[in-house]
Amino acid sequence: MNRAGQFPFDRLIQPYTLQQINEAAHDMHSGKTIKPILRMPAGEQPGRSQVNR
């Protein structure tokens, strides 16, 4: 199905910025997207405090 171009990836996965986290959650719960992907700003890692740098 994917090779034939019939798999709707654009409806399953949607990228969001970290600032759009609330929109991503809303879109997932409303069915607008199945899997919201959060993009982290360059140079930042989840769970790492600014103080530790």
Buried (B, 14 or more C-beta within 10 A) or exposed (E): EEEEEEEEEEEEEBEBEEEBEEBBEEBBEEEEBEEBEEEEEEEEEEEEEEEEE
